Amino acid sequence: MTRIGHRLWLRPWFGLVLLALGGCEKTLVVRHYPEFYNERIKTVAVMPFYNETWRSRAGEIFASRLAALLKANGTYDVLGPRELGTEGLLKPATPPATRPVIEQLGKSGKVQALIYGTVTTCSASGHSYLVADDEGPDWYYPDGWRFHRYRYDYPQYHYEFVTQANVEVTATMIKVSDGSVLCSTPTPVQATVTLNSYSPPSRDVLTDAVDKAAGQLVGLIAIVPVKVKVNPAKDLRTATGRRSGQWLYSDVFGLEDQAIHVVLHLPPAADRNPFRLTISPQGDTGEALAAEDFQWSSKDNVRGFTFLLTEIVAGAGPGPYQVNFYAGGELVMRHSFTVR
C-alpha cells in the first residue's frame, strides 16, 4: 500500500464503512478518487487566489483555508501561501499561476501540482425583525392561599436575527512539470450559509461559507469519502456461466458443474477501492472455502468472478453455501446458493 493509502486508512471515516446491513439497500462509504489522480502527485501548492471582491485579502484567506482543508484531508502534502512565502517560492505581489511561478516551483522539485483560482464573490449581509409570540405571557397574583392566572390578550414580541454569507470561486489545478490542466471547475463553486438566531450571531458566518466552498473544491481535487448504495438482491448473484453476453443466473448447482460464477455490480464511485469475496458454508462466514481480493475499476459495470466448484465441495460437501462480499473488513452483502 502506498504512503497515501496508509494515511487514508488510518482515518476511521475514510475507510470503507458499512452504514446499514438490514433492508434491501445498503449504504457504503467509499474513497472516491478524482479522475486525474496519480500517486506521483505527492505535494500540491495552493497559490493565493485572485480577488475580484471588495473585501481585502479575500483571495489569500480563501487559499489559506483551502490549503488547511487539503492538509486535513491527507491526500497530498500541501504548501499553502504561508509556506510558499517562507520558502521563498512565492512573492506577495506575484500574480497567480504565471509562467515564472510555475517554472520556479518546477525547479524547486518540491511541488508536483499547483492550484490557483479567483474569488468572485465574498459577501455577508444581515438584518433583524420583530416576531410575534404565539400567546401573551401568563401572570399570577395571590388570593389567600391560591394563585390566580391571568393572561394578557395582546401578543409579545421578540427580535430575530438573520445573517447570510455568499462565496463564489473558480479554481484550476495544473501539473507543474508541463503546465497541463489536471482539474478545473466546470462552473463556479457557490456556497451560501444562513444563520437564524435570537441574538446577534456570535460566530463568523462568512468564515463558514468560505469553509463550505473550500470543502467543495477539496471534493474535486482530493480523495474524499462518498456514500454509495448497493442492493444485495441485484448486485450480488451467482451464475452457471454466460451465453450470448448474458449471465445465466442460478442459485442451484450440481456436482457436474465445473465452476460457480459470482456476478458483482458496483457503482463507478467504487473505482480503485479494494474489496473481498469469499465462499463459505451457509451461516458460517468465518470459514472461507474460497476467496478473492480485488480492486474495483470504474470501467467495470458488472464483473464476474470464477470459483472452482470442486474445491468448494471438497471442503464441506454438497449443501447450502453463501457468497460474502466484504468492504474494509466489514460484511456488506451475502448471497445464498445450494450445491446438490
C-alpha beads as a LAMMPS data file, in Angstrom:
LAMMPS data file: protein, C-alpha beads

340 atoms
339 bonds

1 atom types
1 bond types

-500.0 500.0 xlo xhi
-500.0 500.0 ylo yhi
-500.0 500.0 zlo zhi

Masses

1 110.0

Atoms # bond

1 1 1 0.000 0.000 0.000
2 1 1 1.237 3.462 -0.829
3 1 1 2.106 6.183 1.641
4 1 1 -1.148 7.935 0.792
5 1 1 -3.110 4.737 1.195
6 1 1 -1.725 4.194 4.680
7 1 1 -2.603 7.691 5.762
8 1 1 -6.159 7.458 4.491
9 1 1 -6.875 4.081 6.001
10 1 1 -5.750 5.390 9.378
11 1 1 -8.629 7.808 9.295
12 1 1 -11.721 5.919 10.509
13 1 1 -14.109 7.985 8.427
14 1 1 -12.039 7.443 5.270
15 1 1 -12.326 3.653 5.283
16 1 1 -14.960 1.619 3.566
17 1 1 -17.592 1.692 6.256
18 1 1 -20.787 -0.331 6.379
19 1 1 -23.545 2.064 7.382
20 1 1 -26.561 -0.216 7.051
21 1 1 -26.843 -4.003 6.916
22 1 1 -30.589 -4.504 7.102
23 1 1 -33.208 -3.938 4.435
24 1 1 -32.953 -4.162 0.663
25 1 1 -30.366 -1.437 0.136
26 1 1 -27.106 -0.999 1.969
27 1 1 -25.053 2.153 2.149
28 1 1 -21.273 2.225 1.990
29 1 1 -18.762 4.995 2.341
30 1 1 -16.056 4.542 -0.287
31 1 1 -12.974 6.554 -1.117
32 1 1 -13.791 8.498 -4.261
33 1 1 -10.739 9.230 -6.423
34 1 1 -10.536 12.190 -8.809
35 1 1 -10.300 11.073 -12.425
36 1 1 -6.863 12.647 -12.805
37 1 1 -5.467 11.133 -9.592
38 1 1 -1.882 9.923 -9.831
39 1 1 0.232 8.691 -6.937
40 1 1 3.188 10.614 -8.345
41 1 1 1.478 13.857 -7.378
42 1 1 2.599 13.963 -3.772
43 1 1 2.913 17.696 -2.987
44 1 1 0.498 20.411 -4.048
45 1 1 0.994 24.165 -3.795
46 1 1 -2.023 26.427 -3.208
47 1 1 -1.445 29.917 -4.586
48 1 1 -3.251 32.996 -3.251
49 1 1 -6.470 33.291 -5.256
50 1 1 -7.083 36.367 -7.363
51 1 1 -9.526 38.657 -5.572
52 1 1 -12.361 40.273 -7.528
53 1 1 -14.319 41.302 -4.441
54 1 1 -14.216 44.464 -2.350
55 1 1 -13.021 42.514 0.697
56 1 1 -9.282 42.913 1.090
57 1 1 -7.185 39.722 1.203
58 1 1 -10.201 37.561 0.323
59 1 1 -8.110 35.590 -2.189
60 1 1 -5.291 34.928 0.240
61 1 1 -7.664 33.997 3.064
62 1 1 -9.588 31.578 0.855
63 1 1 -6.375 29.938 -0.389
64 1 1 -5.166 29.513 3.187
65 1 1 -8.434 27.826 4.207
66 1 1 -8.322 25.581 1.126
67 1 1 -4.742 24.583 1.967
68 1 1 -5.732 23.809 5.568
69 1 1 -8.623 21.568 4.478
70 1 1 -6.424 19.780 1.955
71 1 1 -3.860 19.107 4.673
72 1 1 -6.573 17.700 6.938
73 1 1 -7.816 15.548 4.067
74 1 1 -4.434 13.795 3.800
75 1 1 -4.362 13.001 0.082
76 1 1 -1.399 15.292 -0.578
77 1 1 1.353 17.114 1.214
78 1 1 0.335 20.766 0.924
79 1 1 2.196 24.049 0.738
80 1 1 -0.152 26.963 1.372
81 1 1 0.505 30.640 0.746
82 1 1 2.324 30.993 4.051
83 1 1 4.670 28.041 3.430
84 1 1 5.367 29.188 -0.128
85 1 1 6.366 32.616 1.147
86 1 1 8.517 31.178 3.922
87 1 1 10.440 29.010 1.471
88 1 1 10.923 31.860 -0.968
89 1 1 8.747 30.235 -3.627
90 1 1 6.192 32.983 -3.674
91 1 1 6.426 36.745 -3.510
92 1 1 3.422 38.638 -2.151
93 1 1 2.994 40.624 -5.371
94 1 1 3.264 37.579 -7.661
95 1 1 0.061 37.058 -9.721
96 1 1 -1.331 33.508 -9.507
97 1 1 -0.190 30.860 -11.983
98 1 1 2.177 32.953 -14.047
99 1 1 4.750 31.053 -16.060
100 1 1 7.695 32.285 -13.925
101 1 1 5.993 30.968 -10.795
102 1 1 5.379 27.599 -12.421
103 1 1 8.985 27.389 -13.558
104 1 1 10.200 28.389 -10.108
105 1 1 8.106 25.678 -8.446
106 1 1 9.270 23.146 -11.018
107 1 1 12.935 23.929 -10.411
108 1 1 12.466 23.583 -6.660
109 1 1 11.447 19.945 -7.124
110 1 1 9.194 20.215 -4.084
111 1 1 5.852 20.564 -5.841
112 1 1 4.167 18.419 -8.476
113 1 1 0.893 20.343 -8.866
114 1 1 -0.315 23.901 -8.446
115 1 1 -3.778 25.201 -7.511
116 1 1 -4.878 28.730 -8.300
117 1 1 -8.176 30.480 -8.837
118 1 1 -10.371 33.537 -8.403
119 1 1 -12.720 34.634 -5.634
120 1 1 -15.568 36.349 -7.457
121 1 1 -17.991 36.749 -4.542
122 1 1 -17.339 37.087 -0.822
123 1 1 -20.116 38.919 0.981
124 1 1 -22.289 38.794 4.075
125 1 1 -25.451 40.649 4.988
126 1 1 -27.736 40.643 7.984
127 1 1 -30.966 42.072 9.294
128 1 1 -33.270 41.766 12.278
129 1 1 -37.040 41.818 12.554
130 1 1 -39.752 41.559 15.180
131 1 1 -41.566 38.270 15.585
132 1 1 -44.859 37.958 17.449
133 1 1 -45.066 35.192 20.025
134 1 1 -47.996 32.791 19.745
135 1 1 -49.585 33.870 23.044
136 1 1 -49.159 36.569 25.600
137 1 1 -47.449 35.799 28.908
138 1 1 -49.182 34.312 31.926
139 1 1 -49.287 36.373 35.119
140 1 1 -50.151 35.002 38.551
141 1 1 -51.433 37.012 41.515
142 1 1 -52.061 35.740 45.048
143 1 1 -55.535 35.353 46.546
144 1 1 -55.156 33.988 50.028
145 1 1 -53.673 30.526 49.733
146 1 1 -54.282 30.330 45.998
147 1 1 -52.805 31.936 42.899
148 1 1 -54.990 33.087 40.042
149 1 1 -53.686 33.054 36.487
150 1 1 -54.268 35.982 34.196
151 1 1 -53.278 36.008 30.521
152 1 1 -52.878 39.227 28.581
153 1 1 -54.716 39.265 25.299
154 1 1 -52.052 41.150 23.384
155 1 1 -49.052 39.222 21.958
156 1 1 -45.463 39.679 22.989
157 1 1 -42.641 40.269 20.519
158 1 1 -39.003 39.347 20.250
159 1 1 -36.216 40.104 17.784
160 1 1 -34.789 37.507 15.428
161 1 1 -31.551 37.976 13.542
162 1 1 -30.770 36.581 10.091
163 1 1 -27.275 36.613 8.637
164 1 1 -26.420 35.268 5.192
165 1 1 -22.988 34.822 3.620
166 1 1 -22.188 34.026 -0.010
167 1 1 -18.908 32.858 -1.508
168 1 1 -18.215 32.041 -5.152
169 1 1 -14.892 30.854 -6.562
170 1 1 -13.340 29.245 -9.606
171 1 1 -10.217 27.086 -9.421
172 1 1 -7.754 25.220 -11.601
173 1 1 -5.198 22.558 -10.737
174 1 1 -2.256 22.169 -13.110
175 1 1 0.728 19.888 -13.383
176 1 1 3.917 21.779 -12.654
177 1 1 6.129 19.728 -14.974
178 1 1 4.305 20.689 -18.180
179 1 1 1.541 23.123 -17.172
180 1 1 -1.225 20.748 -18.279
181 1 1 -4.612 21.149 -16.601
182 1 1 -5.456 18.334 -14.197
183 1 1 -8.753 19.701 -12.939
184 1 1 -10.810 22.830 -13.443
185 1 1 -14.174 23.858 -12.018
186 1 1 -16.693 23.459 -14.879
187 1 1 -18.874 26.114 -13.230
188 1 1 -18.139 28.472 -10.324
189 1 1 -18.325 26.822 -6.926
190 1 1 -21.006 28.564 -4.869
191 1 1 -21.601 28.336 -1.129
192 1 1 -24.304 30.019 0.916
193 1 1 -24.666 29.864 4.694
194 1 1 -27.672 31.317 6.527
195 1 1 -27.895 31.682 10.298
196 1 1 -31.100 32.433 12.217
197 1 1 -30.717 33.378 15.881
198 1 1 -32.450 35.131 18.758
199 1 1 -29.407 37.305 19.353
200 1 1 -26.719 38.769 17.100
201 1 1 -24.639 35.842 15.758
202 1 1 -21.555 35.079 17.802
203 1 1 -19.745 33.261 15.001
204 1 1 -18.483 34.484 11.659
205 1 1 -20.976 33.197 9.092
206 1 1 -18.736 34.344 6.249
207 1 1 -15.992 32.033 7.536
208 1 1 -18.490 29.169 7.413
209 1 1 -19.275 29.983 3.775
210 1 1 -15.561 30.128 2.911
211 1 1 -15.031 26.709 4.503
212 1 1 -18.054 25.307 2.698
213 1 1 -16.788 26.469 -0.703
214 1 1 -13.262 25.238 0.060
215 1 1 -14.700 21.874 1.088
216 1 1 -16.440 21.559 -2.283
217 1 1 -13.111 22.166 -4.023
218 1 1 -11.454 19.505 -1.879
219 1 1 -14.095 17.093 -3.178
220 1 1 -12.967 17.799 -6.751
221 1 1 -9.227 17.724 -6.081
222 1 1 -8.629 15.069 -3.412
223 1 1 -9.729 11.603 -2.344
224 1 1 -12.899 12.051 -0.321
225 1 1 -15.473 9.747 1.274
226 1 1 -18.761 9.404 -0.615
227 1 1 -21.853 7.331 0.064
228 1 1 -22.917 4.671 -2.435
229 1 1 -25.817 2.262 -2.318
230 1 1 -25.875 -1.419 -3.232
231 1 1 -28.741 -3.885 -3.393
232 1 1 -27.862 -7.492 -2.413
233 1 1 -30.773 -8.854 -4.415
234 1 1 -29.491 -7.289 -7.637
235 1 1 -25.809 -6.504 -7.195
236 1 1 -24.516 -9.860 -5.865
237 1 1 -25.682 -13.013 -7.669
238 1 1 -24.442 -16.416 -8.769
239 1 1 -24.484 -17.900 -12.284
240 1 1 -23.618 -21.149 -14.036
241 1 1 -21.987 -19.322 -16.929
242 1 1 -22.505 -16.819 -19.683
243 1 1 -24.193 -17.144 -23.043
244 1 1 -24.523 -14.530 -25.809
245 1 1 -23.220 -11.877 -23.469
246 1 1 -25.817 -12.669 -20.805
247 1 1 -25.203 -14.251 -17.413
248 1 1 -27.140 -17.454 -16.703
249 1 1 -28.179 -16.759 -13.133
250 1 1 -28.857 -19.674 -10.834
251 1 1 -28.872 -20.400 -7.103
252 1 1 -28.709 -24.184 -7.556
253 1 1 -25.616 -26.031 -8.795
254 1 1 -24.906 -29.699 -9.390
255 1 1 -21.703 -31.629 -8.874
256 1 1 -21.403 -31.821 -12.648
257 1 1 -20.937 -28.051 -12.829
258 1 1 -17.274 -27.155 -13.048
259 1 1 -17.473 -23.678 -11.582
260 1 1 -19.664 -21.131 -9.922
261 1 1 -19.584 -17.561 -11.204
262 1 1 -20.146 -14.726 -8.760
263 1 1 -21.537 -11.686 -10.575
264 1 1 -20.953 -8.352 -8.847
265 1 1 -22.199 -4.890 -9.731
266 1 1 -20.776 -1.744 -8.110
267 1 1 -21.155 1.964 -8.990
268 1 1 -18.287 3.857 -10.680
269 1 1 -17.556 5.712 -7.417
270 1 1 -16.059 2.464 -6.071
271 1 1 -13.182 2.816 -8.543
272 1 1 -9.736 1.830 -7.109
273 1 1 -11.251 0.630 -3.833
274 1 1 -10.244 -2.825 -2.512
275 1 1 -12.857 -5.499 -1.802
276 1 1 -13.001 -9.186 -0.927
277 1 1 -15.247 -12.093 -1.948
278 1 1 -15.415 -15.354 -0.016
279 1 1 -17.486 -18.518 -0.223
280 1 1 -18.401 -20.285 2.987
281 1 1 -20.941 -22.791 4.299
282 1 1 -24.353 -21.304 4.954
283 1 1 -24.312 -19.294 8.195
284 1 1 -20.539 -19.582 8.719
285 1 1 -18.790 -16.523 7.298
286 1 1 -15.612 -17.281 9.237
287 1 1 -14.722 -20.405 7.251
288 1 1 -13.659 -19.283 3.769
289 1 1 -13.543 -22.226 1.392
290 1 1 -12.554 -19.883 -1.440
291 1 1 -11.650 -16.205 -1.543
292 1 1 -10.524 -13.465 -3.893
293 1 1 -9.227 -9.985 -3.104
294 1 1 -9.575 -7.446 -5.878
295 1 1 -9.698 -3.763 -6.731
296 1 1 -12.712 -2.328 -8.500
297 1 1 -12.425 -0.365 -11.720
298 1 1 -14.844 2.275 -12.958
299 1 1 -14.595 0.594 -16.359
300 1 1 -16.346 -2.483 -14.919
301 1 1 -20.091 -2.017 -14.664
302 1 1 -20.539 -5.721 -13.925
303 1 1 -17.751 -8.131 -13.172
304 1 1 -17.758 -11.927 -12.858
305 1 1 -15.511 -13.977 -10.566
306 1 1 -14.991 -17.689 -11.134
307 1 1 -14.576 -20.247 -8.339
308 1 1 -13.981 -23.950 -8.942
309 1 1 -16.925 -25.889 -7.583
310 1 1 -14.844 -28.990 -6.930
311 1 1 -12.626 -27.084 -4.475
312 1 1 -15.650 -25.713 -2.645
313 1 1 -17.399 -29.075 -2.338
314 1 1 -14.178 -30.743 -1.257
315 1 1 -14.172 -28.530 1.820
316 1 1 -17.764 -29.085 3.002
317 1 1 -19.570 -31.403 0.594
318 1 1 -22.971 -30.773 -1.013
319 1 1 -25.315 -28.437 0.802
320 1 1 -26.149 -24.772 1.343
321 1 1 -23.452 -22.131 0.848
322 1 1 -23.192 -18.371 0.692
323 1 1 -21.108 -15.769 -1.109
324 1 1 -19.836 -12.991 1.179
325 1 1 -18.870 -9.545 -0.048
326 1 1 -16.552 -7.548 2.235
327 1 1 -15.538 -3.891 2.164
328 1 1 -12.951 -2.660 4.618
329 1 1 -13.191 -5.895 6.582
330 1 1 -16.959 -5.498 7.080
331 1 1 -19.513 -7.927 5.678
332 1 1 -21.701 -5.894 3.339
333 1 1 -23.703 -8.355 1.234
334 1 1 -24.282 -12.089 1.116
335 1 1 -25.997 -14.361 -1.366
336 1 1 -27.098 -17.938 -0.736
337 1 1 -26.823 -20.868 -3.143
338 1 1 -27.019 -24.646 -2.960
339 1 1 -24.840 -27.441 -4.311
340 1 1 -26.661 -30.751 -4.819

Bonds

1 1 1 2
2 1 2 3
3 1 3 4
4 1 4 5
5 1 5 6
6 1 6 7
7 1 7 8
8 1 8 9
9 1 9 10
10 1 10 11
11 1 11 12
12 1 12 13
13 1 13 14
14 1 14 15
15 1 15 16
16 1 16 17
17 1 17 18
18 1 18 19
19 1 19 20
20 1 20 21
21 1 21 22
22 1 22 23
23 1 23 24
24 1 24 25
25 1 25 26
26 1 26 27
27 1 27 28
28 1 28 29
29 1 29 30
30 1 30 31
31 1 31 32
32 1 32 33
33 1 33 34
34 1 34 35
35 1 35 36
36 1 36 37
37 1 37 38
38 1 38 39
39 1 39 40
40 1 40 41
41 1 41 42
42 1 42 43
43 1 43 44
44 1 44 45
45 1 45 46
46 1 46 47
47 1 47 48
48 1 48 49
49 1 49 50
50 1 50 51
51 1 51 52
52 1 52 53
53 1 53 54
54 1 54 55
55 1 55 56
56 1 56 57
57 1 57 58
58 1 58 59
59 1 59 60
60 1 60 61
61 1 61 62
62 1 62 63
63 1 63 64
64 1 64 65
65 1 65 66
66 1 66 67
67 1 67 68
68 1 68 69
69 1 69 70
70 1 70 71
71 1 71 72
72 1 72 73
73 1 73 74
74 1 74 75
75 1 75 76
76 1 76 77
77 1 77 78
78 1 78 79
79 1 79 80
80 1 80 81
81 1 81 82
82 1 82 83
83 1 83 84
84 1 84 85
85 1 85 86
86 1 86 87
87 1 87 88
88 1 88 89
89 1 89 90
90 1 90 91
91 1 91 92
92 1 92 93
93 1 93 94
94 1 94 95
95 1 95 96
96 1 96 97
97 1 97 98
98 1 98 99
99 1 99 100
100 1 100 101
101 1 101 102
102 1 102 103
103 1 103 104
104 1 104 105
105 1 105 106
106 1 106 107
107 1 107 108
108 1 108 109
109 1 109 110
110 1 110 111
111 1 111 112
112 1 112 113
113 1 113 114
114 1 114 115
115 1 115 116
116 1 116 117
117 1 117 118
118 1 118 119
119 1 119 120
120 1 120 121
121 1 121 122
122 1 122 123
123 1 123 124
124 1 124 125
125 1 125 126
126 1 126 127
127 1 127 128
128 1 128 129
129 1 129 130
130 1 130 131
131 1 131 132
132 1 132 133
133 1 133 134
134 1 134 135
135 1 135 136
136 1 136 137
137 1 137 138
138 1 138 139
139 1 139 140
140 1 140 141
141 1 141 142
142 1 142 143
143 1 143 144
144 1 144 145
145 1 145 146
146 1 146 147
147 1 147 148
148 1 148 149
149 1 149 150
150 1 150 151
151 1 151 152
152 1 152 153
153 1 153 154
154 1 154 155
155 1 155 156
156 1 156 157
157 1 157 158
158 1 158 159
159 1 159 160
160 1 160 161
161 1 161 162
162 1 162 163
163 1 163 164
164 1 164 165
165 1 165 166
166 1 166 167
167 1 167 168
168 1 168 169
169 1 169 170
170 1 170 171
171 1 171 172
172 1 172 173
173 1 173 174
174 1 174 175
175 1 175 176
176 1 176 177
177 1 177 178
178 1 178 179
179 1 179 180
180 1 180 181
181 1 181 182
182 1 182 183
183 1 183 184
184 1 184 185
185 1 185 186
186 1 186 187
187 1 187 188
188 1 188 189
189 1 189 190
190 1 190 191
191 1 191 192
192 1 192 193
193 1 193 194
194 1 194 195
195 1 195 196
196 1 196 197
197 1 197 198
198 1 198 199
199 1 199 200
200 1 200 201
201 1 201 202
202 1 202 203
203 1 203 204
204 1 204 205
205 1 205 206
206 1 206 207
207 1 207 208
208 1 208 209
209 1 209 210
210 1 210 211
211 1 211 212
212 1 212 213
213 1 213 214
214 1 214 215
215 1 215 216
216 1 216 217
217 1 217 218
218 1 218 219
219 1 219 220
220 1 220 221
221 1 221 222
222 1 222 223
223 1 223 224
224 1 224 225
225 1 225 226
226 1 226 227
227 1 227 228
228 1 228 229
229 1 229 230
230 1 230 231
231 1 231 232
232 1 232 233
233 1 233 234
234 1 234 235
235 1 235 236
236 1 236 237
237 1 237 238
238 1 238 239
239 1 239 240
240 1 240 241
241 1 241 242
242 1 242 243
243 1 243 244
244 1 244 245
245 1 245 246
246 1 246 247
247 1 247 248
248 1 248 249
249 1 249 250
250 1 250 251
251 1 251 252
252 1 252 253
253 1 253 254
254 1 254 255
255 1 255 256
256 1 256 257
257 1 257 258
258 1 258 259
259 1 259 260
260 1 260 261
261 1 261 262
262 1 262 263
263 1 263 264
264 1 264 265
265 1 265 266
266 1 266 267
267 1 267 268
268 1 268 269
269 1 269 270
270 1 270 271
271 1 271 272
272 1 272 273
273 1 273 274
274 1 274 275
275 1 275 276
276 1 276 277
277 1 277 278
278 1 278 279
279 1 279 280
280 1 280 281
281 1 281 282
282 1 282 283
283 1 283 284
284 1 284 285
285 1 285 286
286 1 286 287
287 1 287 288
288 1 288 289
289 1 289 290
290 1 290 291
291 1 291 292
292 1 292 293
293 1 293 294
294 1 294 295
295 1 295 296
296 1 296 297
297 1 297 298
298 1 298 299
299 1 299 300
300 1 300 301
301 1 301 302
302 1 302 303
303 1 303 304
304 1 304 305
305 1 305 306
306 1 306 307
307 1 307 308
308 1 308 309
309 1 309 310
310 1 310 311
311 1 311 312
312 1 312 313
313 1 313 314
314 1 314 315
315 1 315 316
316 1 316 317
317 1 317 318
318 1 318 319
319 1 319 320
320 1 320 321
321 1 321 322
322 1 322 323
323 1 323 324
324 1 324 325
325 1 325 326
326 1 326 327
327 1 327 328
328 1 328 329
329 1 329 330
330 1 330 331
331 1 331 332
332 1 332 333
333 1 333 334
334 1 334 335
335 1 335 336
336 1 336 337
337 1 337 338
338 1 338 339
339 1 339 340
